[in-house]
Amino acid sequence: MTQDADTLTLERRFNAPKSLVWDFITRPENVIQWFGHDGWTLESHALDFTGTGPWHAFMRSQEGNTFNVSGEVTEVTAPDQVTFTWAWHDAGGNRGHESVVTFRVEAAGDVTLFTLHHSGLPDAETATSHQGGWTAVLVRLERHFPA
């Protein structure tokens, strides 16, 4: 894991073929299995990272707090990389600061290296907050590729 004031990079190694990891991080029927924190429900979503276009997720925590995030898938280079914009919405539905997320998938011997790069965050505090969020999401993703 690396983190600058406005950038966060997380890496995981999965004991699975690259094609399987790619399908799991991009296809909507798979993304809904790992996107979000444990105990959160996806109440509304369009989580298709297989092609360019808009995406969104409206989530509710166990405590009843709601989280709305959306963006635009801007680049898909299958089966290697997907890039999309990311912005949280406030309680009034207004989109906040926009940043950029890239998922990269690389064959690395017998495993697949997955890299999540989140850039353009407004400050170090936001990067630290997103580090916690993405780490929780990656724990869920890791459960699908046991060692």
VMD Tcl script that builds the backbone (N, CA, C; Angstrom):
set m [mol new atoms 441]
animate dup $m
set s [atomselect $m all]
$s set {name element resname resid chain x y z} {
  {N N MET 1 A 0.849 -1.168 0.000}
  {CA C MET 1 A 0.000 0.000 0.000}
  {C C MET 1 A 0.895 1.231 0.000}
  {N N THR 2 A 0.546 2.165 -0.862}
  {CA C THR 2 A 1.210 3.470 -0.854}
  {C C THR 2 A 0.137 4.540 -0.831}
  {N N GLN 3 A 0.499 5.665 -0.220}
  {CA C GLN 3 A -0.466 6.749 -0.137}
  {C C GLN 3 A 0.285 8.067 -0.140}
  {N N ASP 4 A -0.136 8.975 -1.004}
  {CA C ASP 4 A 0.309 10.350 -0.997}
  {C C ASP 4 A -0.864 11.183 -0.518}
  {N N ALA 5 A -0.710 12.494 -0.548}
  {CA C ALA 5 A -1.790 13.372 -0.104}
  {C C ALA 5 A -3.058 13.177 -0.922}
  {N N ASP 6 A -2.910 12.864 -2.212}
  {CA C ASP 6 A -4.100 12.762 -3.055}
  {C C ASP 6 A -4.208 11.446 -3.809}
  {N N THR 7 A -3.373 10.456 -3.467}
  {CA C THR 7 A -3.337 9.207 -4.218}
  {C C THR 7 A -3.205 8.020 -3.274}
  {N N LEU 8 A -3.876 6.951 -3.630}
  {CA C LEU 8 A -3.859 5.727 -2.844}
  {C C LEU 8 A -3.662 4.550 -3.796}
  {N N THR 9 A -2.756 3.645 -3.460}
  {CA C THR 9 A -2.546 2.438 -4.257}
  {C C THR 9 A -2.544 1.230 -3.340}
  {N N LEU 10 A -3.401 0.255 -3.643}
  {CA C LEU 10 A -3.491 -0.989 -2.880}
  {C C LEU 10 A -3.278 -2.158 -3.833}
  {N N GLU 11 A -2.564 -3.169 -3.377}
  {CA C GLU 11 A -2.308 -4.358 -4.198}
  {C C GLU 11 A -2.721 -5.610 -3.445}
  {N N ARG 12 A -3.239 -6.570 -4.194}
  {CA C ARG 12 A -3.567 -7.883 -3.654}
  {C C ARG 12 A -3.124 -8.928 -4.667}
  {N N ARG 13 A -2.743 -10.096 -4.169}
  {CA C ARG 13 A -2.422 -11.237 -5.015}
  {C C ARG 13 A -3.515 -12.271 -4.817}
  {N N PHE 14 A -4.105 -12.701 -5.930}
  {CA C PHE 14 A -5.194 -13.664 -5.871}
  {C C PHE 14 A -4.750 -14.978 -6.486}
  {N N ASN 15 A -5.113 -16.061 -5.834}
  {CA C ASN 15 A -4.804 -17.398 -6.309}
  {C C ASN 15 A -5.886 -17.821 -7.307}
  {N N ALA 16 A -5.874 -17.148 -8.451}
  {CA C ALA 16 A -6.874 -17.402 -9.488}
  {C C ALA 16 A -6.321 -16.917 -10.821}
  {N N PRO 17 A -6.812 -17.474 -11.915}
  {CA C PRO 17 A -6.374 -17.003 -13.233}
  {C C PRO 17 A -6.798 -15.548 -13.472}
  {N N LYS 18 A -6.011 -14.857 -14.255}
  {CA C LYS 18 A -6.279 -13.458 -14.571}
  {C C LYS 18 A -7.683 -13.274 -15.140}
  {N N SER 19 A -8.116 -14.160 -16.035}
  {CA C SER 19 A -9.434 -14.012 -16.664}
  {C C SER 19 A -10.553 -14.088 -15.634}
  {N N LEU 20 A -10.410 -14.932 -14.630}
  {CA C LEU 20 A -11.428 -15.056 -13.592}
  {C C LEU 20 A -11.472 -13.795 -12.724}
  {N N VAL 21 A -10.304 -13.269 -12.355}
  {CA C VAL 21 A -10.248 -12.041 -11.570}
  {C C VAL 21 A -10.861 -10.902 -12.374}
  {N N TRP 22 A -10.507 -10.799 -13.647}
  {CA C TRP 22 A -11.058 -9.737 -14.499}
  {C C TRP 22 A -12.591 -9.793 -14.519}
  {N N ASP 23 A -13.137 -10.983 -14.752}
  {CA C ASP 23 A -14.592 -11.124 -14.784}
  {C C ASP 23 A -15.217 -10.740 -13.448}
  {N N PHE 24 A -14.552 -11.075 -12.371}
  {CA C PHE 24 A -15.118 -10.803 -11.055}
  {C C PHE 24 A -15.091 -9.319 -10.687}
  {N N ILE 25 A -14.129 -8.573 -11.210}
  {CA C ILE 25 A -14.080 -7.141 -10.866}
  {C C ILE 25 A -14.817 -6.263 -11.863}
  {N N THR 26 A -15.308 -6.838 -12.965}
  {CA C THR 26 A -15.953 -6.007 -13.977}
  {C C THR 26 A -17.415 -6.361 -14.252}
  {N N ARG 27 A -17.774 -7.626 -14.190}
  {CA C ARG 27 A -19.131 -8.041 -14.569}
  {C C ARG 27 A -20.114 -7.728 -13.446}
  {N N PRO 28 A -21.250 -7.095 -13.770}
  {CA C PRO 28 A -22.184 -6.629 -12.735}
  {C C PRO 28 A -22.652 -7.709 -11.767}
  {N N GLU 29 A -22.911 -8.919 -12.270}
  {CA C GLU 29 A -23.391 -9.983 -11.383}
  {C C GLU 29 A -22.329 -10.399 -10.363}
  {N N ASN 30 A -21.069 -10.112 -10.658}
  {CA C ASN 30 A -19.986 -10.415 -9.723}
  {C C ASN 30 A -19.648 -9.217 -8.836}
  {N N VAL 31 A -19.644 -8.025 -9.409}
  {CA C VAL 31 A -19.286 -6.821 -8.648}
  {C C VAL 31 A -20.204 -6.659 -7.441}
  {N N ILE 32 A -21.485 -6.954 -7.603}
  {CA C ILE 32 A -22.417 -6.764 -6.483}
  {C C ILE 32 A -22.117 -7.696 -5.308}
  {N N GLN 33 A -21.294 -8.718 -5.522}
  {CA C GLN 33 A -20.933 -9.641 -4.446}
  {C C GLN 33 A -19.833 -9.094 -3.541}
  {N N TRP 34 A -19.079 -8.077 -3.995}
  {CA C TRP 34 A -17.963 -7.604 -3.183}
  {C C TRP 34 A -17.926 -6.087 -3.014}
  {N N PHE 35 A -18.714 -5.334 -3.744}
  {CA C PHE 35 A -18.669 -3.884 -3.693}
  {C C PHE 35 A -19.384 -3.399 -2.429}
  {N N GLY 36 A -18.698 -2.644 -1.605}
  {CA C GLY 36 A -19.261 -2.135 -0.358}
  {C C GLY 36 A -18.672 -2.837 0.849}
  {N N HIS 37 A -19.081 -2.399 2.005}
  {CA C HIS 37 A -18.590 -2.955 3.265}
  {C C HIS 37 A -19.447 -4.142 3.700}
  {N N ASP 38 A -18.892 -4.993 4.551}
  {CA C ASP 38 A -19.676 -6.069 5.152}
  {C C ASP 38 A -20.878 -5.466 5.860}
  {N N GLY 39 A -22.024 -6.076 5.680}
  {CA C GLY 39 A -23.233 -5.633 6.349}
  {C C GLY 39 A -23.977 -4.523 5.627}
  {N N TRP 40 A -23.389 -3.953 4.598}
  {CA C TRP 40 A -24.079 -2.913 3.819}
  {C C TRP 40 A -24.929 -3.586 2.751}
  {N N THR 41 A -26.019 -2.942 2.395}
  {CA C THR 41 A -26.846 -3.440 1.303}
  {C C THR 41 A -26.760 -2.471 0.134}
  {N N LEU 42 A -26.749 -3.024 -1.042}
  {CA C LEU 42 A -26.808 -2.227 -2.269}
  {C C LEU 42 A -28.281 -2.063 -2.608}
  {N N GLU 43 A -28.817 -0.889 -2.331}
  {CA C GLU 43 A -30.242 -0.678 -2.554}
  {C C GLU 43 A -30.549 -0.327 -3.999}
  {N N SER 44 A -29.599 0.272 -4.671}
  {CA C SER 44 A -29.742 0.627 -6.078}
  {C C SER 44 A -28.334 0.652 -6.650}
  {N N HIS 45 A -28.169 0.140 -7.857}
  {CA C HIS 45 A -26.821 0.125 -8.420}
  {C C HIS 45 A -26.841 -0.102 -9.920}
  {N N ALA 46 A -25.804 0.376 -10.549}
  {CA C ALA 46 A -25.471 0.059 -11.936}
  {C C ALA 46 A -23.961 -0.105 -11.915}
  {N N LEU 47 A -23.523 -1.308 -11.596}
  {CA C LEU 47 A -22.105 -1.588 -11.389}
  {C C LEU 47 A -21.567 -2.473 -12.499}
  {N N ASP 48 A -21.527 -1.938 -13.681}
  {CA C ASP 48 A -21.025 -2.649 -14.850}
  {C C ASP 48 A -19.749 -1.971 -15.308}
  {N N PHE 49 A -18.618 -2.635 -15.091}
  {CA C PHE 49 A -17.315 -2.092 -15.477}
  {C C PHE 49 A -16.760 -2.790 -16.718}
  {N N THR 50 A -17.647 -3.410 -17.518}
  {CA C THR 50 A -17.196 -4.098 -18.729}
  {C C THR 50 A -17.091 -3.172 -19.930}
  {N N GLY 51 A -17.696 -2.005 -19.847}
  {CA C GLY 51 A -17.648 -1.044 -20.948}
  {C C GLY 51 A -17.770 0.366 -20.409}
  {N N THR 52 A -17.525 1.345 -21.260}
  {CA C THR 52 A -17.607 2.730 -20.821}
  {C C THR 52 A -19.062 3.139 -20.598}
  {N N GLY 53 A -19.235 4.131 -19.733}
  {CA C GLY 53 A -20.571 4.633 -19.450}
  {C C GLY 53 A -20.749 4.903 -17.967}
  {N N PRO 54 A -21.931 5.390 -17.595}
  {CA C PRO 54 A -22.174 5.754 -16.200}
  {C C PRO 54 A -22.309 4.532 -15.293}
  {N N TRP 55 A -22.004 4.737 -14.032}
  {CA C TRP 55 A -22.196 3.710 -13.008}
  {C C TRP 55 A -22.647 4.425 -11.732}
  {N N HIS 56 A -23.280 3.706 -10.829}
  {CA C HIS 56 A -23.624 4.266 -9.528}
  {C C HIS 56 A -23.893 3.151 -8.524}
  {N N ALA 57 A -23.820 3.515 -7.252}
  {CA C ALA 57 A -24.171 2.604 -6.166}
  {C C ALA 57 A -24.782 3.415 -5.031}
  {N N PHE 58 A -25.950 2.996 -4.583}
  {CA C PHE 58 A -26.600 3.586 -3.425}
  {C C PHE 58 A -26.626 2.503 -2.364}
  {N N MET 59 A -25.903 2.741 -1.255}
  {CA C MET 59 A -25.713 1.719 -0.231}
  {C C MET 59 A -26.262 2.186 1.108}
  {N N ARG 60 A -26.644 1.202 1.943}
  {CA C ARG 60 A -27.119 1.493 3.292}
  {C C ARG 60 A -26.313 0.638 4.279}
  {N N SER 61 A -25.789 1.293 5.313}
  {CA C SER 61 A -25.029 0.577 6.341}
  {C C SER 61 A -25.985 -0.106 7.309}
  {N N GLN 62 A -25.443 -0.970 8.157}
  {CA C GLN 62 A -26.249 -1.657 9.165}
  {C C GLN 62 A -26.910 -0.659 10.108}
  {N N GLU 63 A -26.269 0.490 10.299}
  {CA C GLU 63 A -26.809 1.523 11.191}
  {C C GLU 63 A -27.875 2.382 10.503}
  {N N GLY 64 A -28.097 2.157 9.217}
  {CA C GLY 64 A -29.108 2.895 8.485}
  {C C GLY 64 A -28.586 4.119 7.749}
  {N N ASN 65 A -27.275 4.373 7.812}
  {CA C ASN 65 A -26.694 5.491 7.072}
  {C C ASN 65 A -26.656 5.150 5.583}
  {N N THR 66 A -26.903 6.158 4.745}
  {CA C THR 66 A -26.889 5.925 3.305}
  {C C THR 66 A -25.660 6.571 2.679}
  {N N PHE 67 A -25.181 5.918 1.628}
  {CA C PHE 67 A -23.995 6.356 0.901}
  {C C PHE 67 A -24.286 6.233 -0.584}
  {N N ASN 68 A -24.110 7.328 -1.299}
  {CA C ASN 68 A -24.391 7.354 -2.721}
  {C C ASN 68 A -23.124 7.800 -3.449}
  {N N VAL 69 A -22.668 6.997 -4.376}
  {CA C VAL 69 A -21.456 7.288 -5.129}
  {C C VAL 69 A -21.721 6.984 -6.598}
  {N N SER 70 A -21.117 7.784 -7.475}
  {CA C SER 70 A -21.330 7.545 -8.903}
  {C C SER 70 A -20.137 8.043 -9.699}
  {N N GLY 71 A -20.178 7.719 -10.978}
  {CA C GLY 71 A -19.125 8.171 -11.871}
  {C C GLY 71 A -19.359 7.677 -13.277}
  {N N GLU 72 A -18.297 7.730 -14.037}
  {CA C GLU 72 A -18.322 7.344 -15.440}
  {C C GLU 72 A -17.146 6.404 -15.687}
  {N N VAL 73 A -17.416 5.231 -16.260}
  {CA C VAL 73 A -16.333 4.357 -16.703}
  {C C VAL 73 A -15.754 5.012 -17.948}
  {N N THR 74 A -14.480 5.402 -17.893}
  {CA C THR 74 A -13.879 6.172 -18.974}
  {C C THR 74 A -12.989 5.344 -19.887}
  {N N GLU 75 A -12.500 4.217 -19.377}
  {CA C GLU 75 A -11.597 3.396 -20.197}
  {C C GLU 75 A -11.672 1.948 -19.747}
  {N N VAL 76 A -11.793 1.042 -20.715}
  {CA C VAL 76 A -11.745 -0.386 -20.442}
  {C C VAL 76 A -10.779 -1.002 -21.438}
  {N N THR 77 A -9.721 -1.597 -20.925}
  {CA C THR 77 A -8.760 -2.316 -21.746}
  {C C THR 77 A -8.759 -3.760 -21.243}
  {N N ALA 78 A -9.745 -4.522 -21.708}
  {CA C ALA 78 A -9.917 -5.899 -21.241}
  {C C ALA 78 A -8.784 -6.775 -21.760}
  {N N PRO 79 A -8.287 -7.680 -20.964}
  {CA C PRO 79 A -8.610 -7.979 -19.575}
  {C C PRO 79 A -7.576 -7.396 -18.603}
  {N N ASP 80 A -7.128 -6.185 -18.877}
  {CA C ASP 80 A -6.022 -5.624 -18.106}
  {C C ASP 80 A -6.388 -4.489 -17.159}
  {N N GLN 81 A -7.265 -3.590 -17.585}
  {CA C GLN 81 A -7.463 -2.381 -16.803}
  {C C GLN 81 A -8.829 -1.752 -17.065}
  {N N VAL 82 A -9.423 -1.216 -16.015}
  {CA C VAL 82 A -10.639 -0.415 -16.120}
  {C C VAL 82 A -10.428 0.847 -15.282}
  {N N THR 83 A -10.822 1.997 -15.838}
  {CA C THR 83 A -10.672 3.289 -15.167}
  {C C THR 83 A -12.029 3.978 -15.127}
  {N N PHE 84 A -12.342 4.560 -13.972}
  {CA C PHE 84 A -13.627 5.249 -13.826}
  {C C PHE 84 A -13.495 6.423 -12.863}
  {N N THR 85 A -14.372 7.410 -13.044}
  {CA C THR 85 A -14.418 8.532 -12.118}
  {C C THR 85 A -15.236 8.115 -10.903}
  {N N TRP 86 A -15.046 8.872 -9.815}
  {CA C TRP 86 A -15.647 8.530 -8.521}
  {C C TRP 86 A -16.011 9.817 -7.805}
  {N N ALA 87 A -17.265 9.945 -7.365}
  {CA C ALA 87 A -17.672 11.097 -6.559}
  {C C ALA 87 A -18.813 10.700 -5.634}
  {N N TRP 88 A -18.665 11.059 -4.367}
  {CA C TRP 88 A -19.735 10.853 -3.391}
  {C C TRP 88 A -20.788 11.924 -3.587}
  {N N HIS 89 A -22.021 11.600 -3.235}
  {CA C HIS 89 A -23.124 12.558 -3.277}
  {C C HIS 89 A -23.443 12.993 -1.850}
  {N N ASP 90 A -23.822 14.254 -1.682}
  {CA C ASP 90 A -24.246 14.718 -0.366}
  {C C ASP 90 A -25.714 14.348 -0.144}
  {N N ALA 91 A -26.249 14.707 1.018}
  {CA C ALA 91 A -27.619 14.348 1.371}
  {C C ALA 91 A -28.640 14.905 0.374}
  {N N GLY 92 A -28.298 16.004 -0.284}
  {CA C GLY 92 A -29.185 16.585 -1.285}
  {C C GLY 92 A -29.035 15.980 -2.664}
  {N N GLY 93 A -28.137 15.011 -2.806}
  {CA C GLY 93 A -27.928 14.353 -4.094}
  {C C GLY 93 A -26.897 15.024 -4.978}
  {N N ASN 94 A -26.249 16.075 -4.481}
  {CA C ASN 94 A -25.232 16.777 -5.274}
  {C C ASN 94 A -23.913 16.013 -5.242}
  {N N ARG 95 A -23.308 15.847 -6.416}
  {CA C ARG 95 A -22.002 15.160 -6.501}
  {C C ARG 95 A -20.910 16.054 -5.947}
  {N N GLY 96 A -20.020 15.439 -5.190}
  {CA C GLY 96 A -18.896 16.163 -4.622}
  {C C GLY 96 A -17.672 16.083 -5.512}
  {N N HIS 97 A -16.523 16.222 -4.888}
  {CA C HIS 97 A -15.228 16.202 -5.569}
  {C C HIS 97 A -15.077 14.913 -6.384}
  {N N GLU 98 A -14.650 15.043 -7.620}
  {CA C GLU 98 A -14.471 13.881 -8.484}
  {C C GLU 98 A -13.011 13.444 -8.486}
  {N N SER 99 A -12.810 12.140 -8.319}
  {CA C SER 99 A -11.482 11.548 -8.379}
  {C C SER 99 A -11.516 10.401 -9.390}
  {N N VAL 100 A -10.403 9.690 -9.524}
  {CA C VAL 100 A -10.295 8.650 -10.557}
  {C C VAL 100 A -9.790 7.353 -9.921}
  {N N VAL 101 A -10.453 6.251 -10.262}
  {CA C VAL 101 A -10.082 4.924 -9.770}
  {C C VAL 101 A -9.692 4.054 -10.961}
  {N N THR 102 A -8.598 3.309 -10.806}
  {CA C THR 102 A -8.178 2.340 -11.818}
  {C C THR 102 A -7.985 0.989 -11.155}
  {N N PHE 103 A -8.586 -0.042 -11.738}
  {CA C PHE 103 A -8.325 -1.428 -11.361}
  {C C PHE 103 A -7.429 -2.007 -12.448}
  {N N ARG 104 A -6.297 -2.591 -12.054}
  {CA C ARG 104 A -5.381 -3.217 -13.005}
  {C C ARG 104 A -5.198 -4.685 -12.612}
  {N N VAL 105 A -5.190 -5.563 -13.604}
  {CA C VAL 105 A -5.060 -6.997 -13.392}
  {C C VAL 105 A -3.873 -7.494 -14.211}
  {N N GLU 106 A -2.936 -8.183 -13.531}
  {CA C GLU 106 A -1.732 -8.680 -14.213}
  {C C GLU 106 A -1.436 -10.105 -13.780}
  {N N ALA 107 A -1.100 -10.957 -14.740}
  {CA C ALA 107 A -0.636 -12.295 -14.410}
  {C C ALA 107 A 0.740 -12.171 -13.777}
  {N N ALA 108 A 0.944 -12.894 -12.680}
  {CA C ALA 108 A 2.227 -12.850 -11.963}
  {C C ALA 108 A 2.583 -14.271 -11.545}
  {N N GLY 109 A 3.084 -15.035 -12.503}
  {CA C GLY 109 A 3.394 -16.434 -12.217}
  {C C GLY 109 A 2.112 -17.218 -12.015}
  {N N ASP 110 A 1.993 -17.877 -10.865}
  {CA C ASP 110 A 0.815 -18.704 -10.570}
  {C C ASP 110 A -0.338 -17.904 -9.962}
  {N N VAL 111 A -0.148 -16.618 -9.747}
  {CA C VAL 111 A -1.188 -15.791 -9.136}
  {C C VAL 111 A -1.515 -14.616 -10.051}
  {N N THR 112 A -2.542 -13.862 -9.663}
  {CA C THR 112 A -2.909 -12.653 -10.382}
  {C C THR 112 A -2.731 -11.473 -9.450}
  {N N LEU 113 A -2.021 -10.473 -9.924}
  {CA C LEU 113 A -1.812 -9.249 -9.153}
  {C C LEU 113 A -2.924 -8.271 -9.496}
  {N N PHE 114 A -3.650 -7.833 -8.472}
  {CA C PHE 114 A -4.710 -6.843 -8.623}
  {C C PHE 114 A -4.230 -5.554 -7.968}
  {N N THR 115 A -4.262 -4.456 -8.723}
  {CA C THR 115 A -3.853 -3.152 -8.197}
  {C C THR 115 A -5.025 -2.190 -8.307}
  {N N LEU 116 A -5.317 -1.527 -7.202}
  {CA C LEU 116 A -6.334 -0.487 -7.156}
  {C C LEU 116 A -5.602 0.827 -6.947}
  {N N HIS 117 A -5.800 1.756 -7.854}
  {CA C HIS 117 A -5.146 3.068 -7.786}
  {C C HIS 117 A -6.247 4.123 -7.758}
  {N N HIS 118 A -6.289 4.920 -6.699}
  {CA C HIS 118 A -7.307 5.968 -6.563}
  {C C HIS 118 A -6.577 7.300 -6.462}
  {N N SER 119 A -6.735 8.151 -7.472}
  {CA C SER 119 A -5.998 9.416 -7.539}
  {C C SER 119 A -6.950 10.603 -7.602}
  {N N GLY 120 A -6.382 11.782 -7.358}
  {CA C GLY 120 A -7.166 13.007 -7.429}
  {C C GLY 120 A -8.012 13.265 -6.200}
  {N N LEU 121 A -7.700 12.585 -5.097}
  {CA C LEU 121 A -8.418 12.838 -3.853}
  {C C LEU 121 A -8.047 14.226 -3.334}
  {N N PRO 122 A -8.961 14.918 -2.656}
  {CA C PRO 122 A -8.707 16.318 -2.318}
  {C C PRO 122 A -7.639 16.561 -1.259}
  {N N ASP 123 A -7.394 15.567 -0.372}
  {CA C ASP 123 A -6.419 15.791 0.699}
  {C C ASP 123 A -6.045 14.464 1.359}
  {N N ALA 124 A -5.070 14.519 2.254}
  {CA C ALA 124 A -4.573 13.310 2.917}
  {C C ALA 124 A -5.645 12.661 3.790}
  {N N GLU 125 A -6.479 13.456 4.424}
  {CA C GLU 125 A -7.540 12.903 5.272}
  {C C GLU 125 A -8.517 12.077 4.438}
  {N N THR 126 A -8.866 12.576 3.285}
  {CA C THR 126 A -9.764 11.842 2.394}
  {C C THR 126 A -9.088 10.578 1.876}
  {N N ALA 127 A -7.797 10.666 1.564}
  {CA C ALA 127 A -7.063 9.478 1.103}
  {C C ALA 127 A -7.043 8.414 2.196}
  {N N THR 128 A -6.833 8.817 3.442}
  {CA C THR 128 A -6.826 7.868 4.558}
  {C C THR 128 A -8.202 7.231 4.735}
  {N N SER 129 A -9.256 8.019 4.612}
  {CA C SER 129 A -10.614 7.500 4.720}
  {C C SER 129 A -10.886 6.485 3.612}
  {N N HIS 130 A -10.485 6.814 2.390}
  {CA C HIS 130 A -10.688 5.890 1.272}
  {C C HIS 130 A -9.828 4.640 1.413}
  {N N GLN 131 A -8.655 4.770 2.030}
  {CA C GLN 131 A -7.830 3.588 2.273}
  {C C GLN 131 A -8.596 2.594 3.137}
  {N N GLY 132 A -9.237 3.087 4.194}
  {CA C GLY 132 A -10.033 2.206 5.046}
  {C C GLY 132 A -11.199 1.590 4.303}
  {N N GLY 133 A -11.877 2.397 3.504}
  {CA C GLY 133 A -13.014 1.892 2.743}
  {C C GLY 133 A -12.618 0.856 1.720}
  {N N TRP 134 A -11.598 1.175 0.928}
  {CA C TRP 134 A -11.164 0.228 -0.097}
  {C C TRP 134 A -10.590 -1.043 0.521}
  {N N THR 135 A -9.900 -0.921 1.655}
  {CA C THR 135 A -9.369 -2.111 2.315}
  {C C THR 135 A -10.507 -3.039 2.724}
  {N N ALA 136 A -11.590 -2.482 3.267}
  {CA C ALA 136 A -12.755 -3.294 3.632}
  {C C ALA 136 A -13.366 -3.963 2.412}
  {N N VAL 137 A -13.439 -3.247 1.301}
  {CA C VAL 137 A -13.981 -3.806 0.064}
  {C C VAL 137 A -13.079 -4.937 -0.437}
  {N N LEU 138 A -11.771 -4.729 -0.378}
  {CA C LEU 138 A -10.841 -5.754 -0.868}
  {C C LEU 138 A -10.872 -7.008 -0.010}
  {N N VAL 139 A -11.156 -6.873 1.277}
  {CA C VAL 139 A -11.324 -8.055 2.133}
  {C C VAL 139 A -12.481 -8.898 1.601}
  {N N ARG 140 A -13.561 -8.241 1.210}
  {CA C ARG 140 A -14.689 -8.972 0.643}
  {C C ARG 140 A -14.317 -9.646 -0.671}
  {N N LEU 141 A -13.556 -8.948 -1.500}
  {CA C LEU 141 A -13.121 -9.505 -2.781}
  {C C LEU 141 A -12.194 -10.709 -2.547}
  {N N GLU 142 A -11.304 -10.599 -1.578}
  {CA C GLU 142 A -10.363 -11.692 -1.285}
  {C C GLU 142 A -11.075 -12.979 -0.906}
  {N N ARG 143 A -12.233 -12.892 -0.325}
  {CA C ARG 143 A -12.975 -14.105 0.085}
  {C C ARG 143 A -13.352 -14.967 -1.111}
  {N N HIS 144 A -13.409 -14.381 -2.283}
  {CA C HIS 144 A -13.778 -15.139 -3.473}
  {C C HIS 144 A -12.590 -15.858 -4.106}
  {N N PHE 145 A -11.393 -15.560 -3.615}
  {CA C PHE 145 A -10.176 -16.180 -4.155}
  {C C PHE 145 A -9.320 -16.682 -2.993}
  {N N PRO 146 A -9.764 -17.725 -2.283}
  {CA C PRO 146 A -9.019 -18.199 -1.115}
  {C C PRO 146 A -7.622 -18.694 -1.501}
  {N N ALA 147 A -6.710 -18.524 -0.570}
  {CA C ALA 147 A -5.318 -18.937 -0.801}
  {C C ALA 147 A -5.213 -20.439 -0.862}
}
mol reanalyze $m
mol bondsrecalc $m
mol representation Tube
mol addrep $m
